[in-house]
């Protein structure tokens, strides 16, 4: 299973402070925003996966899913039903059942990937403004006089 996270600096501390103010309702709202954000990415990743691996039954694309917490939005691939997904994403120069390794990511850290990471690199920057706006709406209900 491969898990990819988009981190927002200071979000964890903000959630901690919000928990001190209320019964956790705001944290649940932020989790909902995070889950919504991750769910928007999933169909794009599934479409890219299906275009690369059209002969594979729906098991692989069906293992691509969104999860979230109050401090993270996560897209997960693979798992017990599709343990081959990381090999399909990153490739391998050692195991012949996979395409060759995709090479280092543009940042120099990690791997380029084939369906998950390319979609994240393409789509997440455009969605960040919407994400910040959605978080701002949640916070403006908590702090009406001090909205971002």
N, C-alpha and C positions, 0 to 999 in steps of 0.2 A: 504494500500500500504506500502510495506517495501522497503527501499532503503539502499543499502550497498555501502560504499565508501572505496576506498583504498587511503589513504592520503600520499602525498609525501611532506615531510617537506621542506619548502623554495620555493616550486613551485609557490605559489601565489605571493610571492615577486618577483621572477624571471619574471613572466608574467607581473607584474606591471612595472618592469623596461623595459621589451621588448616593451610594449605599448608606453613608452615614446620615444623609438628609431624609431619606424616605424608606419605605418598606421594601425596596427593590423593584418597584414598578418601572422606574426610569431605566434601570439596568436591563430589564426585560425588553423595554422599547428599543434600547440600543442594540441588544442581541437581535431583535427583529429586523432592524436596519441592516445589520451585518449579514444576516441570513438572506435577506432580499438581495443584497449586493452580490453575494456568492451565487445565488440562484440565477442571476442574470448571466453569469459567465458559463454556467453548466451547459446550456444548449449549444453554445458556440463551440465548446470543447468537444461535445458529443458529435456535432456536425463535422468538425475537423477529423476526429477519430474515424468516423464512418467513411469519410472520403479516402482515408489512408488504408483502412482495413475493411473493405466492403464485403469480403467473403466470410468474415468472422461473424458467427451468430451474434445476436443482440447482447450477449453477456458482457462484452467489454464496454460498450457504450453505456449499458445499464449500470455499470459499477462507478460511473462518474457522477458524483453527487456533491451537494453543498452541505456544509455544517457550519455552525457559528457558535460563538460564545459572546459574552459582553465585551471582550477585548480582542476578538478576531473574526474574520470571515475566511472560510477555508473551502477549497475545492479539493476533494479526495478522489483519487483514481485507484482502482484495484481493490484488493481485499481477498478474503477467502475464496470467493466465487470467481475471481479473475486475477490470480497471482502473477500472471504474465504481463500485466499492464505496465509496470515500471520498465521492463525490457522493451516493450513496444514504444514507450515514450522516449527512452534515452538510447536504446540500441546497445549492442555489445560487440566487442571485438573478440570475445572469448566464447560466447554461446552462439552457435550458428543458426539457431532458430529465429534469431532477431536480426534485423537490419544492422549494419555497422553503427558503432557509437557516433552520436551526432557532433561530438566535439565540444569544446568549451563554449560556454555562454558568452554573449557580447561583453558582459561585465568581467569575464575572466574567472568567475566563480560558478561552479556547477556545470551543467550540460545544456546545450541548445534545446533539446527536446524536439518532439515531432507534432504534438497536438495540444498538450496542456500549456507548456511554457510559451510557445509562440503566441497562443491566444492571449495569455496574460500580458505579454509584452505589448501586443497590439491594442488590446481593449481597455485594460485597467487605467492607463493615463487619461483616457477620455471619460471614464466613469468617475474619476476621483472628485470632480467638481460636484456631480450629483450626489456622491456619497457625503461630502462635507455639508451640502445643503440639507440632506436628510438628517444628519446628526444635529445640525443647527436647529432644525424644527423641533427635535426632541428636547434639546437644551433650552430653547426659547420657552417651552412650557414649564420647565423647571425654574428658569430664571428669566421671567418676562421683561424685566428692566435691563437685562444685560445680555441680550442676544448677540451672537457673534457677528 
